[in-house]
Amino acid sequence: MQLRDRHVIVTGAAGGIGAAIAERFHRAGARVTATDLEPPEARASELPGALALGADMRSEAEIAAMIDRAERHHGPVDLYFANAGVAMGTDPMDDELAWTTSFDVNVHAHRWAARRLLPGWLDRGDGYFCSTASAAGLLAQIGSAPYSVTKHAAVAFAEWMSITYRDRGVKVSCLCPQGVNTAMLHAGDGFGEGTEVVKAVGDVLEPEAVADVVHDAIVAEAFLILPHPEVAGYQQLKASDPERWLAGMRRLQRRVSGG
């Protein structure tokens, strides 16, 4: 998809990957709607013509209302980039809030946006859905079960969307980076020991570098977007020798935990 004159919504656009993607798409000529829990007005003000809207990704009603407002301003949505995400919780014994919030933001928000947008896309025979999952959605996240489980679900939903609707004109991509220099990575409490794992296993990329990779993948209409190419090798090992892969992950966990 060429982005010039296309209406693009980017969620989680107040900072990090979302802000960089909104800027990169704007530079490519897109009509950008930037959304976050609070309207990212400071970011949007740097992008002439961009619209800043607030929406809570835990609410289907707020997502639908945000899309309605964006379409009244910029016209029908051509590309919806479900980038907003949370990293919280550690294990099954966590309070239910960590699990509920993780599923709402990392998975259900994608489904709710698709429910609102798919009828129009299918009628037109044209539309694009892209989600930010994580390498954790292809592999695993040491330290946070809610993050690992919900990012796997995000990848699975994107795969299902591509299988089901690609032949009807709806393109789908899924972004799965490892470490990116964002507030989420450095907050620590969202990943626990997983933060140190991410920093240890590969390069920590700047959001702008990720946005460039995303732009090129969207133009090429590629499904899997891997800013860290080594993730493909990890996937192959996991698929070909899962016992060896799991043993390696346990060794890595012991290393970062000092055990």
FINU-388085 format. One record per residue (C-alpha): residue in one letter; x, y, z; residue number from 1. Coordinates in pm, 1 decimal. Layout:
+------+----------+----------+----------+-----+
| rest |        u |        v |        w |  nr |
+------+----------+----------+----------+-----+
|    A |        X |        Y |        Z | NUM |
...
+------+----------+----------+----------+-----+
// end
This chain:
+------+----------+----------+----------+-----+
| rest |        u |        v |        w |  nr |
+------+----------+----------+----------+-----+
|    M |      0.0 |      0.0 |      0.0 |   1 |
|    Q |    126.8 |    341.7 |    -92.2 |   2 |
|    L |     51.8 |    574.8 |    198.8 |   3 |
|    R |     11.6 |    905.8 |     17.6 |   4 |
|    D |   -339.6 |   1046.8 |     72.9 |   5 |
|    R |   -439.9 |    741.7 |    276.1 |   6 |
|    H |   -614.2 |    784.1 |    612.5 |   7 |
|    V |   -413.8 |    607.2 |    880.3 |   8 |
|    I |   -503.9 |    565.9 |   1248.5 |   9 |
|    V |   -212.7 |    490.5 |   1482.8 |  10 |
|    T |   -294.0 |    396.0 |   1842.4 |  11 |
|    G |    -49.3 |    436.6 |   2128.2 |  12 |
|    A |     89.2 |    737.0 |   1941.0 |  13 |
|    A |    192.1 |    959.4 |   2232.5 |  14 |
|    G |    545.6 |    822.5 |   2230.2 |  15 |
|    G |    775.2 |    536.7 |   2140.8 |  16 |
|    I |    699.7 |    320.5 |   1837.6 |  17 |
|    G |    353.9 |    471.1 |   1784.6 |  18 |
|    A |    479.6 |    829.2 |   1768.4 |  19 |
|    A |    760.1 |    730.2 |   1531.2 |  20 |
|    I |    520.0 |    541.4 |   1302.7 |  21 |
|    A |    273.5 |    832.7 |   1296.2 |  22 |
|    E |    557.3 |   1067.8 |   1196.8 |  23 |
|    R |    691.7 |    828.6 |    930.7 |  24 |
|    F |    348.8 |    774.1 |    776.4 |  25 |
|    H |    283.8 |   1149.1 |    779.7 |  26 |
|    R |    614.9 |   1203.0 |    601.7 |  27 |
|    A |    498.7 |    951.7 |    340.1 |  28 |
|    G |    192.6 |   1167.9 |    273.5 |  29 |
|    A |    -72.2 |    993.6 |    484.4 |  30 |
|    R |   -358.2 |   1169.8 |    659.6 |  31 |
|    V |   -278.9 |   1071.6 |   1016.7 |  32 |
|    T |   -504.6 |   1026.8 |   1317.2 |  33 |
|    A |   -286.8 |    981.7 |   1627.4 |  34 |
|    T |   -456.3 |    835.8 |   1933.2 |  35 |
|    D |   -363.8 |    748.9 |   2288.8 |  36 |
|    L |   -530.6 |    730.3 |   2628.2 |  37 |
|    E |   -502.8 |   1108.8 |   2636.3 |  38 |
|    P |   -506.9 |   1294.1 |   2302.3 |  39 |
|    P |   -140.8 |   1315.1 |   2187.4 |  40 |
|    E |   -180.0 |   1680.0 |   2091.5 |  41 |
|    A |    187.4 |   1765.7 |   2134.7 |  42 |
|    R |    286.4 |   1492.7 |   1891.8 |  43 |
|    A |     10.6 |   1575.6 |   1643.6 |  44 |
|    S |    103.0 |   1944.8 |   1648.5 |  45 |
|    E |    437.1 |   1847.1 |   1493.2 |  46 |
|    L |    250.6 |   1684.0 |   1202.1 |  47 |
|    P |     58.2 |   1945.9 |   1000.8 |  48 |
|    G |   -297.5 |   1833.1 |    939.5 |  49 |
|    A |   -282.4 |   1539.9 |   1181.5 |  50 |
|    L |   -573.0 |   1476.5 |   1417.3 |  51 |
|    A |   -515.0 |   1391.7 |   1785.6 |  52 |
|    L |   -782.3 |   1190.4 |   1965.2 |  53 |
|    G |   -808.1 |   1021.4 |   2303.4 |  54 |
|    A |   -944.4 |    670.4 |   2344.6 |  55 |
|    D |   -920.7 |    403.2 |   2611.6 |  56 |
|    M |   -825.0 |     78.0 |   2438.6 |  57 |
|    R |   -997.7 |   -114.5 |   2718.5 |  58 |
|    S |  -1334.8 |      4.2 |   2585.5 |  59 |
|    E |  -1496.5 |   -110.8 |   2261.8 |  60 |
|    A |  -1732.0 |    188.4 |   2275.9 |  61 |
|    E |  -1443.3 |    437.1 |   2300.5 |  62 |
|    I |  -1258.2 |    270.8 |   2011.5 |  63 |
|    A |  -1567.7 |    284.1 |   1790.4 |  64 |
|    A |  -1632.5 |    648.2 |   1884.8 |  65 |
|    M |  -1269.8 |    737.5 |   1811.3 |  66 |
|    I |  -1289.2 |    575.5 |   1466.9 |  67 |
|    D |  -1615.7 |    758.2 |   1395.5 |  68 |
|    R |  -1459.4 |   1094.6 |   1483.8 |  69 |
|    A |  -1150.5 |   1018.7 |   1277.9 |  70 |
|    E |  -1360.5 |    927.9 |    974.1 |  71 |
|    R |  -1568.2 |   1244.1 |   1002.7 |  72 |
|    H |  -1243.9 |   1442.7 |    992.2 |  73 |
|    H |  -1025.1 |   1248.5 |    747.9 |  74 |
|    G |  -1267.4 |   1019.2 |    564.6 |  75 |
|    P |  -1279.2 |    638.2 |    565.2 |  76 |
|    V |   -992.1 |    461.9 |    737.5 |  77 |
|    D |   -751.7 |    296.7 |    494.6 |  78 |
|    L |   -501.1 |    160.0 |    748.2 |  79 |
|    Y |   -556.5 |     92.3 |   1117.2 |  80 |
|    F |   -234.2 |     44.9 |   1311.0 |  81 |
|    A |   -314.2 |   -118.9 |   1646.5 |  82 |
|    N |      5.0 |    -24.2 |   1825.9 |  83 |
|    A |   -114.8 |     48.0 |   2182.2 |  84 |
|    G |     -2.8 |   -213.2 |   2432.3 |  85 |
|    V |     66.7 |   -278.5 |   2798.8 |  86 |
|    A |    332.6 |   -483.6 |   2977.4 |  87 |
|    M |    228.0 |   -587.5 |   3325.2 |  88 |
|    G |    207.9 |   -883.9 |   3556.9 |  89 |
|    T |    430.6 |  -1184.7 |   3606.2 |  90 |
|    D |    253.5 |  -1516.3 |   3663.3 |  91 |
|    P |    -87.0 |  -1688.7 |   3700.8 |  92 |
|    M |   -102.3 |  -1581.6 |   4065.3 |  93 |
|    D |   -122.4 |  -1213.1 |   3972.4 |  94 |
|    D |   -429.1 |  -1009.0 |   4050.6 |  95 |
|    E |   -694.9 |  -1047.4 |   3780.2 |  96 |
|    L |   -656.1 |   -680.7 |   3682.6 |  97 |
|    A |   -316.8 |   -749.4 |   3524.3 |  98 |
|    W |   -462.6 |  -1026.2 |   3310.3 |  99 |
|    T |   -784.5 |   -844.8 |   3222.9 | 100 |
|    T |   -605.9 |   -524.7 |   3123.7 | 101 |
|    S |   -348.4 |   -716.2 |   2920.1 | 102 |
|    F |   -614.2 |   -901.2 |   2724.1 | 103 |
|    D |   -826.1 |   -588.2 |   2673.5 | 104 |
|    V |   -544.6 |   -369.4 |   2540.5 | 105 |
|    N |   -318.9 |   -625.0 |   2369.9 | 106 |
|    V |   -589.4 |   -843.2 |   2211.9 | 107 |
|    H |   -951.4 |   -731.7 |   2244.4 | 108 |
|    A |   -873.6 |   -377.7 |   2125.1 | 109 |
|    H |   -757.7 |   -530.0 |   1795.9 | 110 |
|    R |  -1075.2 |   -734.3 |   1766.6 | 111 |
|    W |  -1298.9 |   -438.3 |   1853.6 | 112 |
|    A |  -1134.6 |   -215.9 |   1591.8 | 113 |
|    A |  -1167.0 |   -489.8 |   1330.8 | 114 |
|    R |  -1535.1 |   -533.8 |   1415.1 | 115 |
|    R |  -1593.5 |   -164.6 |   1345.4 | 116 |
|    L |  -1380.7 |   -142.6 |   1030.2 | 117 |
|    L |  -1426.4 |   -472.0 |    847.9 | 118 |
|    P |  -1775.5 |   -407.6 |    703.7 | 119 |
|    G |  -1654.9 |    -95.9 |    520.2 | 120 |
|    W |  -1330.1 |   -257.0 |    410.1 | 121 |
|    L |  -1508.7 |   -562.6 |    273.5 | 122 |
|    D |  -1764.0 |   -348.2 |     91.5 | 123 |
|    R |  -1482.2 |   -150.0 |    -73.2 | 124 |
|    G |  -1259.5 |   -453.4 |   -125.0 | 125 |
|    D |   -974.5 |   -256.7 |     27.7 | 126 |
|    G |   -837.4 |   -201.2 |    377.1 | 127 |
|    Y |   -531.3 |   -263.3 |    590.4 | 128 |
|    F |   -497.3 |   -385.9 |    948.7 | 129 |
|    C |   -157.4 |   -385.1 |   1119.1 | 130 |
|    S |    -86.8 |   -470.9 |   1481.2 | 131 |
|    T |    215.5 |   -436.7 |   1703.6 | 132 |
|    A |    269.2 |   -766.3 |   1878.1 | 133 |
|    S |    625.6 |   -853.8 |   1981.9 | 134 |
|    A |    895.0 |  -1112.0 |   1932.2 | 135 |
|    A |    743.0 |  -1241.5 |   2256.0 | 136 |
|    G |    434.7 |  -1328.0 |   2051.9 | 137 |
|    L |    642.6 |  -1556.6 |   1832.8 | 138 |
|    L |    876.0 |  -1687.1 |   2102.9 | 139 |
|    A |    809.0 |  -1613.8 |   2472.5 | 140 |
|    Q |    865.3 |  -1340.1 |   2728.7 | 141 |
|    I |   1068.0 |  -1435.8 |   3031.3 | 142 |
|    G |    923.0 |  -1264.4 |   3337.0 | 143 |
|    S |    566.9 |  -1183.4 |   3226.5 | 144 |
|    A |    307.2 |  -1447.8 |   3152.4 | 145 |
|    P |     29.3 |  -1194.3 |   3069.9 | 146 |
|    Y |    252.3 |  -1020.2 |   2815.7 | 147 |
|    S |    369.8 |  -1342.8 |   2653.9 | 148 |
|    V |     21.7 |  -1495.2 |   2634.0 | 149 |
|    T |   -152.8 |  -1185.9 |   2499.1 | 150 |
|    K |    116.8 |  -1112.6 |   2242.2 | 151 |
|    H |     86.4 |  -1469.8 |   2116.3 | 152 |
|    A |   -286.8 |  -1405.2 |   2086.2 | 153 |
|    A |   -223.1 |  -1080.3 |   1895.2 | 154 |
|    V |     -9.8 |  -1267.5 |   1641.6 | 155 |
|    A |   -273.7 |  -1539.5 |   1610.7 | 156 |
|    F |   -548.4 |  -1283.2 |   1550.8 | 157 |
|    A |   -344.0 |  -1112.2 |   1278.7 | 158 |
|    E |   -276.1 |  -1448.9 |   1114.9 | 159 |
|    W |   -645.8 |  -1535.2 |   1123.9 | 160 |
|    M |   -735.7 |  -1198.6 |    972.0 | 161 |
|    S |   -489.5 |  -1250.9 |    687.9 | 162 |
|    I |   -608.6 |  -1605.2 |    618.2 | 163 |
|    T |   -974.7 |  -1507.1 |    625.3 | 164 |
|    Y |   -983.5 |  -1169.6 |    450.9 | 165 |
|    R |   -670.5 |  -1125.7 |    236.4 | 166 |
|    D |   -842.1 |  -1261.6 |    -73.7 | 167 |
|    R |  -1121.9 |  -1009.6 |    -17.4 | 168 |
|    G |   -887.8 |   -709.5 |    -28.4 | 169 |
|    V |   -796.5 |   -666.9 |    339.4 | 170 |
|    K |   -420.5 |   -664.3 |    387.9 | 171 |
|    V |   -272.5 |   -756.9 |    726.6 | 172 |
|    S |     69.5 |   -706.8 |    883.7 | 173 |
|    C |    205.8 |   -786.9 |   1228.6 | 174 |
|    L |    504.1 |   -608.4 |   1383.3 | 175 |
|    C |    718.3 |   -827.3 |   1611.7 | 176 |
|    P |   1025.4 |   -641.7 |   1740.4 | 177 |
|    Q |   1260.1 |   -735.3 |   2022.8 | 178 |
|    G |   1411.6 |   -450.4 |   2221.4 | 179 |
|    V |   1313.7 |    -96.0 |   2127.0 | 180 |
|    N |   1425.7 |    213.0 |   2317.4 | 181 |
|    T |   1089.1 |    309.8 |   2464.5 | 182 |
|    A |    948.0 |    397.6 |   2805.0 | 183 |
|    M |    787.5 |     52.6 |   2823.0 | 184 |
|    L |   1123.8 |   -121.8 |   2796.9 | 185 |
|    H |   1289.0 |     92.4 |   3061.9 | 186 |
|    A |    997.6 |    100.1 |   3306.7 | 187 |
|    G |   1105.6 |   -242.3 |   3431.0 | 188 |
|    D |    798.3 |   -324.2 |   3634.7 | 189 |
|    G |    606.8 |   -435.1 |   3327.0 | 190 |
|    F |    852.9 |   -708.0 |   3233.0 | 191 |
|    G |   1032.3 |   -794.1 |   3555.8 | 192 |
|    E |   1349.8 |   -983.1 |   3469.8 | 193 |
|    G |   1233.3 |   -988.0 |   3108.3 | 194 |
|    T |   1363.3 |   -632.9 |   3066.0 | 195 |
|    E |   1718.9 |   -753.9 |   3117.5 | 196 |
|    V |   1657.2 |  -1044.7 |   2880.1 | 197 |
|    V |   1546.8 |   -809.6 |   2602.8 | 198 |
|    K |   1854.2 |   -595.0 |   2650.0 | 199 |
|    A |   2083.0 |   -899.6 |   2657.8 | 200 |
|    V |   1969.8 |  -1091.3 |   2350.0 | 201 |
|    G |   2007.5 |   -830.2 |   2077.3 | 202 |
|    D |   2028.5 |   -468.9 |   1970.3 | 203 |
|    V |   1791.9 |   -218.7 |   2127.0 | 204 |
|    L |   1665.2 |    -21.2 |   1827.8 | 205 |
|    E |   1546.3 |    336.7 |   1820.8 | 206 |
|    P |   1172.8 |    379.4 |   1743.4 | 207 |
|    E |   1256.0 |    573.4 |   1426.2 | 208 |
|    A |   1452.0 |    276.9 |   1289.0 | 209 |
|    V |   1155.6 |     49.5 |   1357.4 | 210 |
|    A |    921.9 |    297.3 |   1186.1 | 211 |
|    D |   1135.2 |    289.7 |    870.6 | 212 |
|    V |   1115.0 |    -90.2 |    861.5 | 213 |
|    V |    738.8 |    -73.0 |    917.6 | 214 |
|    H |    689.6 |    178.2 |    636.8 | 215 |
|    D |    874.8 |    -40.2 |    387.6 | 216 |
|    A |    682.6 |   -350.5 |    495.8 | 217 |
|    I |    347.3 |   -174.2 |    457.6 | 218 |
|    V |    442.4 |    -58.6 |    107.6 | 219 |
|    A |    539.2 |   -419.4 |     26.1 | 220 |
|    E |    224.1 |   -551.8 |    202.5 | 221 |
|    A |    435.7 |   -806.4 |    393.8 | 222 |
|    F |    268.0 |   -992.2 |    677.2 | 223 |
|    L |    545.9 |  -1043.4 |    931.2 | 224 |
|    I |    754.2 |   -735.4 |   1017.0 | 225 |
|    L |   1081.5 |   -823.3 |   1194.0 | 226 |
|    P |   1300.8 |   -519.6 |   1270.4 | 227 |
|    H |   1534.7 |   -769.6 |   1441.1 | 228 |
|    P |   1603.0 |  -1026.4 |   1163.0 | 229 |
|    E |   1752.9 |  -1275.4 |   1408.8 | 230 |
|    V |   1402.5 |  -1345.4 |   1540.3 | 231 |
|    A |   1338.2 |  -1553.8 |   1228.2 | 232 |
|    G |   1625.6 |  -1782.7 |   1328.7 | 233 |
|    Y |   1487.9 |  -1819.2 |   1680.2 | 234 |
|    Q |   1152.2 |  -1912.9 |   1529.3 | 235 |
|    Q |   1313.4 |  -2183.6 |   1319.3 | 236 |
|    L |   1492.0 |  -2330.5 |   1621.6 | 237 |
|    K |   1174.2 |  -2325.9 |   1826.9 | 238 |
|    A |    983.6 |  -2507.5 |   1551.0 | 239 |
|    S |   1252.5 |  -2761.8 |   1466.1 | 240 |
|    D |   1373.9 |  -2849.4 |   1817.4 | 241 |
|    P |   1134.9 |  -2723.6 |   2086.3 | 242 |
|    E |   1306.8 |  -2914.7 |   2369.5 | 243 |
|    R |   1640.7 |  -2751.9 |   2289.4 | 244 |
|    W |   1475.4 |  -2412.5 |   2256.6 | 245 |
|    L |   1297.5 |  -2442.9 |   2592.9 | 246 |
|    A |   1618.5 |  -2558.1 |   2762.1 | 247 |
|    G |   1796.9 |  -2255.9 |   2618.6 | 248 |
|    M |   1525.1 |  -2021.8 |   2744.7 | 249 |
|    R |   1552.9 |  -2172.5 |   3093.2 | 250 |
|    R |   1929.4 |  -2117.1 |   3087.9 | 251 |
|    L |   1872.9 |  -1757.8 |   2982.6 | 252 |
|    Q |   1623.6 |  -1708.3 |   3264.4 | 253 |
|    R |   1871.2 |  -1845.3 |   3520.2 | 254 |
|    R |   2142.2 |  -1617.4 |   3380.5 | 255 |
|    V |   1943.1 |  -1295.5 |   3410.8 | 256 |
|    S |   1796.4 |  -1388.1 |   3750.2 | 257 |
|    G |   2137.2 |  -1478.6 |   3892.1 | 258 |
|    G |   2021.1 |  -1833.5 |   3960.3 | 259 |
+------+----------+----------+----------+-----+
// end
